Amino acid sequence: MERATQRPPGFKKPANWTTDPAPEPRAPEPLDDPLDPTRFGDWEHKGIAVDF
């Protein structure tokens, strides 16, 4: 595929650039207690999420 734009002359690719594909996403780690009130960073009080 042809590039839509051209890089300026003398441009050097940074060392951290890669052409490798992105890694596959990992499954989230299971929580010890699924009802932990801080699981989303919020507390719940009488059915209402409260964020300090």
DSSP file (Angstrom, degrees, kcal/mol; ACC not computed):
  #  RESIDUE AA STRUCTURE BP1 BP2  ACC     N-H-->O    O-->H-N    N-H-->O    O-->H-N    TCO  KAPPA ALPHA  PHI   PSI    X-CA   Y-CA   Z-CA
    1    1 A M              0   0    0      0, 0.0     2,-0.3     0, 0.0     0, 0.0   0.000 360.0 360.0 360.0 136.8    0.0    0.0    0.0
    2    2 A E        -     0   0    0      1,-0.1     2,-0.1     2,-0.0     3,-0.0  -0.602 360.0-112.4 -83.9 139.7    1.3    3.4   -0.9
    3    3 A R        -     0   0    0     -2,-0.3    -1,-0.1     1,-0.1     3,-0.0  -0.419  10.7-144.1 -71.2 144.1    1.7    6.0    1.8
    4    4 A A  S    S+     0   0    0     -2,-0.1     2,-0.3     1,-0.0    -1,-0.1   0.779  85.7  28.4 -77.0 -27.8   -0.6    9.0    1.7
    5    5 A T  S    S-     0   0    0     -3,-0.0     2,-0.4     0, 0.0    -2,-0.0  -0.864  76.4-130.0-129.7 164.0    2.2   11.3    3.1
    6    6 A Q        -     0   0    0     -2,-0.3    -2,-0.0    -3,-0.0     0, 0.0  -0.916  21.1-123.0-115.5 142.1    6.0   11.3    2.9
    7    7 A R        -     0   0    0     -2,-0.4     3,-0.1     1,-0.1     4,-0.1  -0.495  41.5 -93.7 -76.9 152.7    8.3   11.7    5.8
    8    8 A P    >   -     0   0    0      0, 0.0     3,-1.7     0, 0.0    -1,-0.1  -0.275  51.5 -87.4 -64.4 153.1   10.8   14.6    5.7
    9    9 A P  T 3  S+     0   0    0      0, 0.0     3,-0.1     0, 0.0    -3,-0.0  -0.331 115.4  26.7 -59.9 142.1   14.2   13.8    4.3
   10   10 A G  T 3  S+     0   0    0      1,-0.3     2,-0.2    -3,-0.1     0, 0.0   0.488  83.0 153.3  83.4   3.7   16.6   12.6    6.9
   11   11 A F    <   -     0   0    0     -3,-1.7     2,-0.4    -4,-0.1    -1,-0.3  -0.471  27.4-160.1 -67.5 133.2   13.9   11.2    9.1
   12   12 A K        -     0   0    0     -2,-0.2     3,-0.1    -3,-0.1    -1,-0.0  -0.966  20.6-117.1-118.0 133.6   15.1    8.3   11.3
   13   13 A K        -     0   0    0     -2,-0.4    -2,-0.0     1,-0.1     0, 0.0  -0.472  35.7-113.6 -66.6 128.7   12.7    5.8   12.8
   14   14 A P    >   -     0   0    0      0, 0.0     3,-1.4     0, 0.0    -1,-0.1  -0.277  22.8-117.0 -61.4 151.7   12.9    6.0   16.7
   15   15 A A  T 3  S+     0   0    0      1,-0.3    -2,-0.1    -3,-0.1     0, 0.0   0.769 111.6  58.0 -62.8 -27.2   14.3    2.9   18.4
   16   16 A N  T 3  S+     0   0    0      2,-0.0    -1,-0.3     0, 0.0     2,-0.2   0.552  81.6 104.5 -84.9  -5.6   11.0    2.1   20.2
   17   17 A W    <   +     0   0    0     -3,-1.4     2,-0.3     2,-0.0    -4,-0.0  -0.507  49.6 179.1 -72.7 142.5    8.9    1.9   16.9
   18   18 A T        -     0   0    0     -2,-0.2    -2,-0.0     2,-0.1    -3,-0.0  -0.967  36.8-149.4-141.5 157.5    8.0   -1.6   15.9
   19   19 A T        +     0   0    0     -2,-0.3    -1,-0.0     2,-0.1    -2,-0.0   0.302  63.0 119.8-105.9   5.5    6.1   -3.3   13.1
   20   20 A D  S    S-     0   0    0      1,-0.1    -2,-0.1     3,-0.0     2,-0.0  -0.409  71.5-107.3 -68.2 146.2    5.1   -6.2   15.4
   21   21 A P        -     0   0    0      0, 0.0    -1,-0.1     0, 0.0     3,-0.1  -0.348  42.5 -90.9 -69.9 158.1    1.3   -6.6   15.8
   22   22 A A        -     0   0    0      1,-0.1     2,-0.0    -2,-0.0     0, 0.0  -0.370  49.3-102.5 -66.0 146.4   -0.2   -5.7   19.1
   23   23 A P        -     0   0    0      0, 0.0    -1,-0.1     0, 0.0     3,-0.1  -0.301  40.9 -95.1 -68.9 157.0   -0.4   -8.5   21.7
   24   24 A E        -     0   0    0      1,-0.1     2,-0.1    -3,-0.1     0, 0.0  -0.450  47.8-102.6 -68.3 142.3   -3.7  -10.2   22.3
   25   25 A P        -     0   0    0      0, 0.0     2,-0.2     0, 0.0    -1,-0.1  -0.379  35.0-127.9 -67.0 146.0   -5.7   -8.8   25.3
   26   26 A R        -     0   0    0      1,-0.1     3,-0.1    -3,-0.1     0, 0.0  -0.636  23.0-105.6 -92.7 153.2   -5.5  -10.8   28.5
   27   27 A A        -     0   0    0     -2,-0.2    -1,-0.1     1,-0.1     2,-0.0  -0.496  45.8 -99.6 -71.3 144.7   -8.6  -11.9   30.4
   28   28 A P        -     0   0    0      0, 0.0    -1,-0.1     0, 0.0     3,-0.1  -0.341  40.0-105.1 -65.5 148.1   -9.1   -9.9   33.6
   29   29 A E        -     0   0    0      1,-0.1     2,-0.1    -3,-0.1    -3,-0.0  -0.533  40.2-108.1 -73.4 137.7   -7.9  -11.6   36.8
   30   30 A P        -     0   0    0      0, 0.0     2,-0.2     0, 0.0    -1,-0.1  -0.366  32.0-121.4 -67.0 144.8  -10.8  -12.9   39.0
   31   31 A L        -     0   0    0      1,-0.1     4,-0.0    -2,-0.1     8,-0.0  -0.548   7.9-132.3 -83.0 150.5  -11.5  -11.0   42.1
   32   32 A D  S    S+     0   0    0      1,-0.3    -1,-0.1    -2,-0.2     0, 0.0   0.911 102.2  24.5 -66.0 -41.9  -11.4  -12.7   45.5
   33   33 A D    >   -     0   0    0      1,-0.1     3,-1.9    -3,-0.0    -1,-0.3  -0.941  68.2-162.4-127.5 107.2  -14.7  -11.2   46.4
   34   34 A P  T 3  S+     0   0    0      0, 0.0    -1,-0.1     0, 0.0     5,-0.1   0.697  92.9  55.4 -65.1 -15.6  -17.0  -10.3   43.5
   35   35 A L  T 3  S+     0   0    0      3,-0.0     4,-0.0     4,-0.0     0, 0.0   0.227  72.6 139.6 -99.5  14.4  -19.1   -8.1   45.9
   36   36 A D    X   -     0   0    0     -3,-1.9     3,-1.8     1,-0.2     4,-0.2  -0.404  52.6-140.2 -57.6 123.9  -16.1   -6.0   47.0
   37   37 A P  T 3  S+     0   0    0      0, 0.0     3,-0.4     0, 0.0     5,-0.3   0.704  98.5  53.9 -65.7 -17.5  -17.4   -2.4   47.2
   38   38 A T  T >  S+     0   0    0      1,-0.2     3,-1.5     3,-0.1     5,-0.1   0.268  71.6 110.3 -98.7  13.4  -14.2   -1.0   45.8
   39   39 A R  T <  S+     0   0    0     -3,-1.8    -1,-0.2     1,-0.3     4,-0.1   0.782  92.5  29.9 -61.6 -26.2  -14.2   -3.2   42.7
   40   40 A F  T 3  S-     0   0    0      2,-0.4    -1,-0.3    -3,-0.4    -2,-0.1   0.244 122.3 -99.2-112.1  10.8  -14.9   -0.2   40.5
   41   41 A G  S <  S+     0   0    0     -3,-1.5     2,-0.3     1,-0.3    -3,-0.1   0.528  96.6  97.0  83.3   5.4  -13.2    2.3   42.7
   42   42 A D        -     0   0    0     -5,-0.3    -2,-0.4     9,-0.1    -1,-0.3  -0.852  66.7-133.6-123.2 159.1  -16.6    3.4   44.2
   43   43 A W  E     -A   50   0A   0      7,-2.9     7,-4.6    -2,-0.3     2,-0.5  -0.810  18.1-138.5-105.0 153.8  -18.5    2.4   47.3
   44   44 A E  E     -A   49   0A   0     -2,-0.3     2,-0.4     5,-0.3     5,-0.2  -0.957  19.5-180.0-115.9 131.9  -22.1    1.6   47.3
   45   45 A H  E >  S-A   48   0A   0      3,-2.8     3,-1.4    -2,-0.5    -2,-0.0  -0.960  74.6 -20.1-134.2 114.8  -24.5    2.8   49.9
   46   46 A K  T 3  S-     0   0    0     -2,-0.4     3,-0.1     1,-0.3    -1,-0.1   0.872 128.8 -50.1  54.9  41.1  -28.2    1.9   49.8
   47   47 A G  T 3  S+     0   0    0      1,-0.2     2,-0.5     0, 0.0    -1,-0.3   0.470 116.9 111.9  82.9   1.7  -27.9    1.1   46.1
   48   48 A I  E <   -A   45   0A   0     -3,-1.4    -3,-2.8     2,-0.0     2,-0.3  -0.930  67.4-127.9-112.0 128.5  -26.2    4.3   45.2
   49   49 A A  E     -A   44   0A   0     -2,-0.5     2,-0.5    -5,-0.2    -5,-0.3  -0.591  25.2-164.2 -75.0 130.5  -22.5    4.4   44.1
   50   50 A V  E     -A   43   0A   0     -7,-4.6    -7,-2.9    -2,-0.3     2,-0.6  -0.975   5.3-164.4-120.7 124.0  -20.6    6.9   46.2
   51   51 A D              0   0    0     -2,-0.5    -9,-0.1    -9,-0.2    -2,-0.0  -0.934 360.0 360.0-110.1 120.1  -17.2    8.1   45.0
   52   52 A F              0   0    0     -2,-0.6    -1,-0.1     0, 0.0   -10,-0.1   0.506 360.0 360.0 -76.5 360.0  -15.1    9.8   47.6
